[in-house]
């Protein structure tokens, strides 16, 4: 089942917030930046 628009929006928002703060859920790489680029 594909993700819903609001689920995608939530992921993008979290990625943007973590990019702005310069932190990642996954230390040592900017995983969130990659996720955001893959979605967009």
VOTIVEX-244653 format. One record per atom (N, C-alpha, C): atom name; y negated, z, x. Coordinates in Angstrom, 2 decimals. Atoms other than C-alpha are relative to their C-alpha. Layout:
BEGIN
+------+---------+---------+---------+
| name |   north |      up |    east |
+------+---------+---------+---------+
|   CA |       Y |       Z |       X |
...
+------+---------+---------+---------+
//
This chain:
BEGIN
+------+---------+---------+---------+
| name |   north |      up |    east |
+------+---------+---------+---------+
|    N |    1.17 |    0.00 |    0.85 |
|   CA |    0.00 |    0.00 |    0.00 |
|    C |   -1.24 |    0.00 |    0.91 |
|    N |    1.21 |    0.06 |   -0.84 |
|   CA |   -3.34 |   -1.01 |    1.56 |
|    C |   -0.94 |    1.18 |   -0.30 |
|    N |    0.94 |   -1.11 |    0.23 |
|   CA |   -6.02 |    1.65 |    2.03 |
|    C |   -1.08 |   -0.39 |   -1.00 |
|    N |    1.07 |    0.21 |    0.97 |
|   CA |   -8.67 |    2.05 |   -0.63 |
|    C |   -1.33 |   -0.06 |    0.74 |
|    N |    1.32 |    0.15 |   -0.61 |
|   CA |  -12.32 |    1.23 |    0.09 |
|    C |   -0.58 |    1.35 |    0.44 |
|    N |    0.57 |   -1.29 |   -0.35 |
|   CA |  -13.32 |    4.91 |    0.05 |
|    C |    0.73 |    0.61 |    1.20 |
|    N |   -0.74 |   -0.49 |   -1.15 |
|   CA |  -10.56 |    5.74 |    2.56 |
|    C |   -0.48 |   -0.68 |    1.28 |
|    N |    0.54 |    0.74 |   -1.15 |
|   CA |  -11.82 |    3.03 |    4.90 |
|    C |   -1.39 |    0.53 |    0.35 |
|    N |    1.35 |   -0.54 |   -0.21 |
|   CA |  -15.37 |    4.31 |    4.45 |
|    C |    0.03 |    1.36 |    0.67 |
|    N |   -0.13 |   -1.33 |   -0.61 |
|   CA |  -14.29 |    7.85 |    5.31 |
|    C |    0.35 |   -0.09 |    1.47 |
|    N |   -0.40 |    0.18 |   -1.40 |
|   CA |  -12.62 |    6.69 |    8.52 |
|    C |   -1.18 |   -0.52 |    0.82 |
|    N |    1.15 |    0.55 |   -0.72 |
|   CA |  -15.66 |    4.64 |    9.53 |
|    C |   -1.09 |    1.06 |    0.20 |
|    N |    1.00 |   -1.07 |   -0.13 |
|   CA |  -17.98 |    7.58 |    8.85 |
|    C |    0.39 |    1.01 |    1.07 |
|    N |   -0.47 |   -0.94 |   -1.00 |
|   CA |  -15.85 |    9.93 |   10.93 |
|    C |   -0.13 |   -0.59 |    1.40 |
|    N |    0.11 |    0.67 |   -1.29 |
|   CA |  -15.74 |    7.40 |   13.77 |
|    C |   -1.45 |   -0.03 |    0.47 |
|    N |    1.42 |    0.07 |   -0.36 |
|   CA |  -19.51 |    6.95 |   13.71 |
|    C |   -0.53 |    1.37 |    0.41 |
|    N |    0.44 |   -1.36 |   -0.33 |
|   CA |  -20.12 |   10.71 |   13.71 |
|    C |    0.50 |    0.43 |    1.37 |
|    N |   -0.56 |   -0.39 |   -1.30 |
|   CA |  -17.80 |   11.26 |   16.66 |
|    C |   -0.61 |   -0.81 |    1.14 |
|    N |    0.66 |    0.82 |   -1.02 |
|   CA |  -19.38 |    8.36 |   18.57 |
|    C |   -1.38 |    0.57 |    0.31 |
|    N |    1.35 |   -0.55 |   -0.19 |
|   CA |  -22.85 |    9.83 |   18.02 |
|    C |    0.04 |    1.31 |    0.76 |
|    N |   -0.12 |   -1.30 |   -0.67 |
|   CA |  -21.69 |   13.26 |   19.20 |
|    C |    0.61 |   -0.14 |    1.39 |
|    N |   -0.63 |    0.21 |   -1.30 |
|   CA |  -19.88 |   11.76 |   22.17 |
|    C |    1.30 |    0.75 |    0.16 |
|    N |   -1.28 |   -0.69 |   -0.06 |
|   CA |  -16.63 |   13.46 |   21.29 |
|    C |    1.06 |   -0.84 |   -0.69 |
|    N |   -1.10 |    0.76 |    0.56 |
|   CA |  -13.24 |   12.14 |   20.36 |
|    C |    1.10 |    0.96 |   -0.41 |
|    N |   -1.21 |   -0.75 |    0.35 |
|   CA |  -10.17 |   13.47 |   18.60 |
|    C |    1.01 |   -0.11 |    1.12 |
|    N |   -0.95 |    0.33 |   -1.05 |
|   CA |   -8.35 |   11.98 |   21.55 |
|    C |   -0.72 |    0.00 |    1.34 |
|    N |    0.74 |   -0.10 |   -1.26 |
|   CA |   -9.90 |   13.23 |   24.82 |
|    C |    0.49 |   -1.04 |    1.03 |
|    N |   -0.33 |    0.95 |   -1.04 |
|   CA |  -10.05 |   10.72 |   27.65 |
|    C |   -0.18 |   -1.45 |   -0.43 |
|    N |    0.25 |    1.35 |    0.46 |
|   CA |  -10.71 |    7.69 |   25.48 |
|    C |   -0.82 |    0.04 |   -1.28 |
|    N |    0.78 |    0.07 |    1.23 |
|   CA |  -12.98 |    6.61 |   22.68 |
|    C |    0.81 |   -0.75 |   -1.05 |
|    N |   -0.90 |    0.55 |    1.01 |
|   CA |  -10.23 |    5.98 |   20.15 |
|    C |   -0.77 |   -0.44 |   -1.24 |
|    N |    0.75 |    0.29 |    1.22 |
|   CA |  -12.71 |    6.07 |   17.29 |
|    C |   -0.75 |   -1.33 |    0.09 |
|    N |    0.69 |    1.27 |   -0.17 |
|   CA |  -14.67 |    3.15 |   18.72 |
|    C |    0.96 |   -1.17 |   -0.22 |
|    N |   -1.00 |    1.04 |    0.19 |
|   CA |  -11.50 |    1.06 |   18.82 |
|    C |    0.40 |   -0.16 |   -1.46 |
|    N |   -0.36 |    0.04 |    1.42 |
|   CA |  -10.60 |    1.98 |   15.24 |
|    C |   -1.10 |   -0.70 |   -0.78 |
|    N |    1.15 |    0.58 |    0.69 |
|   CA |  -14.08 |    1.08 |   14.04 |
|    C |   -0.06 |   -1.51 |    0.25 |
|    N |    0.02 |    1.43 |   -0.33 |
|   CA |  -13.97 |   -2.28 |   15.85 |
|    C |    1.13 |   -0.75 |   -0.69 |
|    N |   -1.15 |    0.64 |    0.66 |
|   CA |  -10.54 |   -3.06 |   14.38 |
|    C |   -0.26 |   -0.20 |   -1.49 |
|    N |    0.27 |    0.08 |    1.44 |
|   CA |  -11.73 |   -2.38 |   10.82 |
|    C |   -1.09 |   -1.03 |   -0.28 |
|    N |    1.12 |    0.92 |    0.23 |
|   CA |  -14.96 |   -4.31 |   11.13 |
|    C |    0.34 |   -1.34 |    0.58 |
+------+---------+---------+---------+
//
